[in-house]
Amino acid sequence: MTLSTISIDSPLGKLRLYGTADELAGIYLPVQIAPEAPRRATRVLDATAAQLAEYFAGKRRTFDLPIAARGTGFQQIVWQALTRIPYGVTLSYGELAKSIGRPSASRAVGAANGKNPISIVVPCHRVIASSGELTGYAGGMAAKQWLLEHEQALRVSRAMGETRAAC
């Protein structure tokens, strides 16, 4: 698998996108150490950049990208479950564990969540502590808070019938 990378500007800072010609393999936020790869655009990286721009502009709530996250079988199950958390909604690690049929595995779910290589698109930022507090995020707590506020503000503004983003 030959990876390529491009960088894009975002409200969170410069994001590094990684993928093959046909699949997205990673999105790294500014505080994350990104792997080395040749800098060149591919179809999937261009599509990812376009969809992320729409997301940040408040025009996209879901992503339609072929992804190739590499991980253990358990990590894959957790990452698939993350993609089912709706925009503007949060779950606790325990709730996520229950949703995959492993109610006593909240710590393991947290560990798998922390290894998610495709931030934002596979929305690990939507998982919080059972107390409602924000907890760990590989992209940094400020980024997690921003993403959650962005989604909540947009959800609220649309519910109120406004046509522009509230964030």
ZAMI-855177 format. One record per residue: residue in one letter; residue number from 1; x, y, z of N, C-alpha, C in turn. Coordinates in Angstrom, 3 decimals. Atoms other than C-alpha are relative to their C-alpha. Layout:
<recs>
A,NUM,X,Y,Z,X,Y,Z,X,Y,Z
...
</recs>
This chain:
<recs>
M,1,0.852,-1.173,0.000,0.000,0.000,0.000,0.898,1.236,0.000
T,2,-0.767,-1.228,0.109,1.610,3.239,-1.154,-0.863,1.174,0.423
L,3,0.736,-1.148,-0.500,0.470,6.282,0.801,0.493,1.288,-0.636
S,4,-0.298,-1.367,0.415,0.328,9.847,-0.431,-0.602,0.912,1.040
T,5,0.533,-0.947,-0.965,-0.366,12.956,1.604,-0.187,1.370,-0.641
I,6,0.149,-1.420,0.300,-1.674,16.465,1.179,-0.320,0.688,1.321
S,7,0.356,-0.809,-1.168,-2.129,19.247,3.714,-1.090,0.976,-0.399
I,8,1.055,-0.986,0.242,-5.188,21.440,4.012,-0.128,0.892,1.221
D,9,0.277,-0.913,-1.100,-6.001,24.469,6.111,-1.411,-0.261,0.502
S,10,1.319,0.187,-0.604,-8.904,24.174,8.526,-0.108,0.926,1.207
P,11,0.135,-0.799,-1.214,-10.319,26.037,11.527,0.817,-0.566,1.169
L,12,-0.808,0.646,-1.036,-8.281,23.577,13.625,1.494,0.139,-0.276
G,13,-1.392,-0.086,0.427,-5.040,24.395,11.820,0.208,-0.893,-1.208
K,14,-0.325,0.808,1.178,-3.265,22.468,9.105,-0.262,-1.478,0.286
L,15,0.272,1.430,-0.093,-4.602,18.933,8.633,0.823,-0.726,-1.051
R,16,-0.717,0.843,0.967,-2.546,16.192,6.982,-0.901,-1.177,-0.343
L,17,0.840,1.084,0.493,-4.590,13.766,4.874,0.888,-1.047,-0.652
Y,18,-0.781,1.108,0.551,-3.193,10.346,3.950,-0.924,-0.976,-0.678
G,19,0.800,1.017,0.660,-4.457,7.803,1.496,0.735,-0.627,-1.153
T,20,-0.479,0.637,1.215,-3.861,5.495,-1.372,-0.730,0.692,-1.152
A,21,0.730,-0.573,1.129,-5.211,6.213,-4.820,-1.509,-0.117,0.212
D,22,1.426,0.293,-0.099,-8.577,4.792,-3.743,-0.608,0.055,1.396
E,23,0.547,0.048,-1.356,-8.910,4.916,0.069,0.688,0.997,0.924
L,24,-0.518,-0.889,-1.026,-8.490,7.404,2.897,0.560,-0.850,1.137
A,25,-0.646,0.791,-1.055,-6.053,6.037,5.494,0.230,0.794,1.278
G,26,-0.245,-0.756,-1.210,-5.583,8.911,7.913,-0.263,1.484,-0.161
I,27,0.098,-1.453,-0.105,-6.343,12.463,8.976,0.671,0.366,1.310
Y,28,-0.765,-0.384,-1.184,-3.866,14.022,11.388,-0.180,1.480,0.266
L,29,0.157,-1.384,-0.437,-4.545,17.198,13.337,1.372,0.578,0.329
P,30,-1.315,-0.629,-0.174,-1.755,19.726,13.987,0.841,-0.538,1.151
V,31,-0.789,0.462,-1.144,-0.721,18.306,17.387,0.453,-1.454,-0.139
Q,32,-0.354,1.401,0.182,-0.384,14.748,16.049,1.238,-0.147,-0.875
I,33,-1.170,0.314,0.820,2.810,13.276,14.664,-0.480,-0.831,-1.180
A,34,0.474,0.644,1.220,2.052,12.337,11.090,1.123,-0.791,-0.654
P,35,-1.027,0.790,0.684,3.868,9.634,9.123,0.520,0.718,-1.245
E,36,-0.568,-0.550,1.231,6.101,10.487,6.210,-0.627,-0.701,-1.195
A,37,0.534,0.534,1.253,4.673,9.999,2.729,0.242,1.044,-1.079
P,38,-0.160,-0.970,1.090,5.150,11.566,-0.679,-1.187,0.957,-0.058
R,39,1.055,-1.004,0.107,3.200,14.790,-1.093,-0.517,0.022,-1.433
R,40,0.659,-0.063,1.307,0.813,14.349,-3.979,-1.487,-0.278,0.190
A,41,1.450,0.148,-0.053,-2.886,14.568,-4.552,-0.420,-1.316,-0.639
T,42,0.652,1.157,0.610,-5.042,11.558,-5.300,-1.494,0.319,-0.046
R,43,1.462,-0.192,0.070,-8.744,11.259,-6.119,-0.616,0.036,1.393
V,44,0.620,0.084,-1.325,-9.604,10.254,-2.576,0.455,1.144,0.907
L,45,-0.450,-1.127,-0.822,-7.466,12.963,-0.960,-0.677,1.292,-0.425
D,46,0.728,-1.180,0.485,-9.048,15.614,-3.160,-1.456,-0.027,0.467
A,47,1.389,0.128,-0.457,-12.520,14.287,-2.293,-0.093,0.246,1.507
T,48,-0.021,-0.213,-1.451,-11.613,14.255,1.419,0.134,1.486,0.307
A,49,-0.193,-1.440,-0.212,-10.381,17.852,1.251,-1.291,0.758,-0.290
A,50,1.249,-0.683,0.363,-13.605,18.936,-0.474,-1.086,-0.252,1.044
Q,51,1.035,0.313,-0.984,-15.855,17.120,2.014,0.304,0.635,1.357
L,52,-0.359,-0.670,-1.254,-13.922,18.476,5.009,-0.301,1.497,-0.088
A,53,0.314,-1.424,0.177,-14.267,22.011,3.610,-1.500,0.230,0.163
E,54,1.454,-0.106,-0.157,-18.031,21.465,3.371,-0.414,-0.187,1.458
Y,55,0.285,0.237,-1.419,-18.111,20.089,6.935,0.314,1.250,0.826
F,56,-0.388,-1.187,-0.766,-16.225,23.079,8.326,-0.872,1.211,-0.336
A,57,0.887,-1.096,0.405,-18.515,25.433,6.371,-1.441,-0.221,0.467
G,58,1.341,0.286,-0.491,-21.560,23.788,7.958,-0.940,-0.555,-1.054
K,59,0.823,0.498,1.096,-22.780,22.270,4.690,-0.002,-1.520,-0.103
R,60,-0.074,1.467,0.056,-21.978,18.599,5.395,-0.048,-0.545,1.416
R,61,0.121,0.660,-1.300,-22.952,16.347,8.294,0.511,-1.434,-0.017
T,62,-0.525,1.358,0.135,-21.845,12.952,6.979,1.039,-0.010,-1.113
F,63,-1.051,0.133,1.007,-18.930,11.799,4.884,-0.259,-1.234,-0.844
D,64,0.175,1.093,0.948,-19.030,9.582,1.836,1.353,-0.246,-0.656
L,65,-1.366,0.241,0.466,-15.441,8.414,1.448,0.367,-1.458,0.221
P,66,-0.509,1.350,-0.245,-13.816,5.017,1.002,1.148,0.083,1.002
I,67,-1.044,-0.080,-1.023,-11.741,4.457,4.135,0.703,-1.340,0.167
A,68,-0.830,1.188,-0.210,-8.964,2.019,4.942,0.784,0.160,1.291
A,69,-0.667,-0.099,-1.296,-8.222,2.342,8.635,0.576,-1.371,0.347
R,70,-0.658,1.252,-0.349,-5.728,-0.313,9.689,0.024,-0.145,1.512
G,71,0.015,0.247,-1.430,-6.218,-1.834,13.126,-0.425,-1.422,0.285
T,72,0.423,1.336,-0.419,-7.143,-4.902,15.119,-1.481,-0.190,-0.309
G,73,1.412,0.282,0.207,-10.493,-6.613,14.723,-0.882,0.808,0.952
F,74,0.775,-0.768,-0.977,-11.750,-4.961,17.923,-0.009,1.486,-0.356
Q,75,-0.052,-1.408,0.403,-10.559,-1.528,16.786,-0.923,0.261,-1.182
Q,76,0.870,-0.162,1.173,-12.362,-1.997,13.479,-1.469,0.053,0.412
I,77,1.386,0.010,-0.487,-15.606,-2.803,15.330,-0.332,1.342,0.653
V,78,0.220,-1.289,-0.671,-15.254,0.323,17.494,-0.074,1.117,-1.028
W,79,-0.017,-1.063,0.998,-14.392,2.525,14.516,-1.269,-0.014,-0.855
Q,80,1.267,0.078,0.734,-17.432,1.247,12.600,-1.134,0.573,0.837
A,81,1.039,-0.537,-0.891,-19.597,2.047,15.628,0.075,1.521,0.070
L,82,-0.154,-1.455,-0.027,-18.170,5.577,15.695,-0.702,0.651,-1.192
T,83,0.604,-0.583,1.201,-19.412,6.166,12.158,-1.524,0.044,0.093
R,84,1.457,-0.002,-0.167,-22.966,5.490,13.378,-0.480,1.026,1.029
I,85,0.413,-1.044,-0.944,-22.940,8.284,15.992,-0.427,1.211,-0.837
P,86,0.485,-1.102,0.841,-25.105,11.011,14.444,0.702,1.331,0.299
Y,87,-0.518,-1.361,-0.091,-23.855,14.526,13.844,-0.695,0.723,1.155
G,88,0.567,-0.776,-1.090,-24.346,16.713,16.919,-0.391,-0.813,1.210
V,89,0.349,0.890,-1.113,-24.772,13.725,19.259,1.293,-0.507,0.626
T,90,-1.137,0.616,-0.679,-22.358,12.440,21.889,-0.468,-1.266,0.705
L,91,0.203,1.226,-0.766,-22.096,9.026,23.529,1.121,-0.111,1.009
S,92,-1.076,0.293,-0.943,-20.153,7.921,26.575,0.735,-1.251,-0.486
Y,93,-0.762,1.207,0.339,-17.477,5.253,26.290,-0.812,-1.238,0.364
G,94,0.841,1.121,-0.416,-19.840,2.935,28.208,-1.143,-0.250,-0.966
E,95,1.085,0.149,0.970,-22.713,3.610,25.810,0.516,-0.583,-1.313
L,96,-0.585,0.539,1.226,-20.429,2.922,22.864,0.322,-1.477,0.183
A,97,-0.302,1.408,-0.291,-19.276,-0.330,24.505,-1.276,-0.840,-0.059
K,98,1.291,0.720,0.042,-22.910,-1.393,24.983,-0.490,-0.150,-1.430
S,99,0.504,0.040,1.377,-23.693,-0.543,21.363,0.687,-1.065,-0.846
I,100,-0.695,1.060,0.751,-21.121,-3.096,20.174,-0.110,-1.351,0.708
G,101,0.216,1.259,-0.697,-22.308,-5.766,22.592,1.070,-0.361,1.007
R,102,-1.074,0.226,-0.975,-19.383,-5.374,25.011,-0.148,0.981,1.153
P,103,0.311,-1.017,-1.007,-20.913,-3.481,27.976,1.073,0.204,1.069
S,104,-1.047,-0.168,-1.015,-17.932,-4.073,30.283,1.329,0.446,-0.605
A,105,-1.255,-0.311,0.693,-15.342,-2.957,27.726,0.193,1.489,-0.244
S,106,-0.106,-1.440,0.276,-15.540,0.827,28.106,1.445,0.463,-0.071
R,107,-1.420,-0.403,0.087,-11.795,1.125,28.756,0.629,-0.447,-1.310
A,108,-0.525,0.497,1.279,-10.961,-1.020,25.737,-0.549,0.831,-1.158
V,109,0.597,-0.868,1.012,-13.372,1.080,23.685,0.736,1.332,-0.020
G,110,-0.752,-1.248,-0.075,-11.575,4.189,24.925,1.369,-0.114,-0.658
A,111,-1.322,0.210,0.606,-8.212,2.739,23.903,-0.115,-0.092,-1.520
A,112,0.196,0.116,1.451,-9.523,1.813,20.439,-0.362,1.352,-0.593
N,113,0.396,-1.341,0.445,-11.114,5.250,20.111,1.246,0.878,-0.173
G,114,-1.221,-0.792,0.042,-7.727,6.825,20.847,0.946,-0.366,-1.131
K,115,-0.851,0.450,1.107,-6.112,4.834,18.028,-0.629,0.259,-1.369
N,116,0.679,-0.282,1.260,-8.587,5.981,15.373,0.877,0.893,-0.878
P,117,-0.876,-0.813,0.851,-6.424,7.201,12.467,-0.726,0.995,-0.898
I,118,0.737,-0.841,0.948,-9.214,8.986,10.603,-0.909,0.954,0.774
S,119,0.731,-0.987,-0.794,-10.216,11.873,12.849,-1.032,0.731,-0.848
I,120,1.092,-0.793,0.566,-13.374,13.858,12.065,-0.911,-0.864,-0.879
V,121,0.796,0.849,0.883,-14.543,11.519,9.278,-0.534,-1.214,0.769
V,122,0.416,1.034,-0.951,-14.653,8.653,11.801,-0.031,0.738,1.338
P,123,0.123,-1.047,-1.007,-15.998,10.897,14.558,0.242,-0.422,1.458
C,124,-0.355,0.372,-1.371,-14.165,9.814,17.710,-0.164,1.168,0.969
H,125,0.203,-1.164,-0.868,-14.609,13.369,19.025,-1.383,-0.012,0.648
R,126,1.366,0.047,-0.538,-18.271,12.494,19.718,-0.121,-0.914,1.222
V,127,0.032,0.877,-1.177,-17.313,10.140,22.578,0.568,0.767,1.191
I,128,-0.351,-0.767,-1.195,-17.182,11.691,26.054,-0.135,-0.887,1.234
A,129,0.128,0.735,-1.256,-17.046,10.580,29.683,-1.472,-0.125,0.384
S,130,1.392,0.191,-0.429,-20.233,9.256,31.303,-0.508,1.185,0.818
S,131,0.375,-1.189,-0.768,-20.203,12.394,33.484,-0.351,1.173,-0.909
G,132,0.230,-1.084,0.943,-20.524,14.507,30.334,1.249,0.838,-0.253
E,133,-1.250,-0.751,0.183,-16.964,15.802,30.628,0.716,-0.452,-1.255
L,134,-0.841,0.346,1.139,-14.648,15.931,27.657,1.238,-0.704,0.527
T,135,-1.209,0.736,-0.370,-11.869,13.393,27.926,0.822,-0.221,-1.242
G,136,-1.012,0.179,1.020,-8.838,12.521,25.834,-0.408,0.062,-1.456
Y,137,0.163,-0.074,1.445,-8.560,13.282,22.157,1.392,0.151,-0.590
A,138,-1.350,-0.015,0.572,-5.465,12.552,20.093,0.319,1.316,-0.697
G,139,-0.195,-1.282,0.678,-5.967,15.829,18.227,0.058,1.177,0.949
G,140,-0.049,-1.054,-1.013,-5.995,17.796,21.495,-1.395,0.373,0.470
M,141,1.298,-0.313,-0.595,-8.787,18.828,23.825,-0.646,1.249,-0.613
A,142,0.564,-1.203,0.622,-9.193,22.254,22.213,-0.681,-0.359,-1.320
A,143,0.599,0.426,1.270,-9.868,20.566,18.855,-1.292,-0.765,0.253
K,144,1.211,0.757,-0.324,-12.374,18.158,20.424,-1.126,0.952,0.389
Q,145,1.012,-0.963,-0.428,-14.208,21.015,22.095,-0.515,0.799,-1.189
W,146,0.418,-0.771,1.167,-14.232,23.036,18.876,-0.938,-0.826,-0.878
L,147,0.816,0.855,0.860,-15.621,20.101,16.858,-1.395,-0.212,0.590
L,148,1.298,0.213,-0.638,-18.377,19.417,19.391,-0.837,1.280,-0.004
E,149,0.735,-1.273,0.032,-19.331,23.092,19.624,-0.462,0.320,-1.418
H,150,0.355,-0.220,1.412,-19.303,23.363,15.822,-1.241,-0.804,-0.358
E,151,1.137,0.853,0.334,-21.697,20.440,15.472,-1.237,0.388,0.799
Q,152,1.149,-0.384,-0.818,-23.931,21.512,18.347,-0.582,1.325,-0.473
A,153,0.480,-1.307,0.438,-24.134,25.107,17.157,-0.744,-0.113,-1.316
L,154,0.672,0.154,1.278,-25.036,24.031,13.647,-1.323,-0.723,0.171
R,155,1.229,0.749,-0.241,-27.618,21.541,14.905,-1.061,0.924,0.592
V,156,0.938,-0.923,-0.635,-29.230,24.201,17.097,-0.475,1.038,-1.000
S,157,0.421,-1.056,0.920,-29.224,26.868,14.393,-0.951,-0.545,-1.051
R,158,0.907,0.575,0.991,-30.873,24.545,11.866,-1.339,-0.330,0.635
A,159,1.252,0.314,-0.700,-33.441,23.462,14.454,-0.847,1.262,0.161
M,160,0.713,-1.265,-0.182,-34.346,27.124,14.888,-0.404,0.606,-1.336
G,161,0.421,-0.466,1.311,-34.843,27.511,11.144,0.915,1.029,-0.623
E,162,-0.934,-0.960,0.589,-31.850,29.743,10.512,0.673,-0.653,-1.196
T,163,-0.615,0.560,1.192,-30.090,29.321,7.198,1.518,0.085,0.040
R,164,-1.457,-0.071,-0.037,-26.558,30.186,8.218,0.521,-0.659,1.258
A,165,-0.616,0.685,-1.140,-24.168,28.441,10.582,0.131,0.942,1.180
A,166,-0.087,-0.803,-1.219,-24.060,29.624,14.150,1.387,-0.058,0.624
C,167,-1.325,0.087,-0.621,-20.414,28.854,14.746,1.029,0.861,-0.685
</recs>
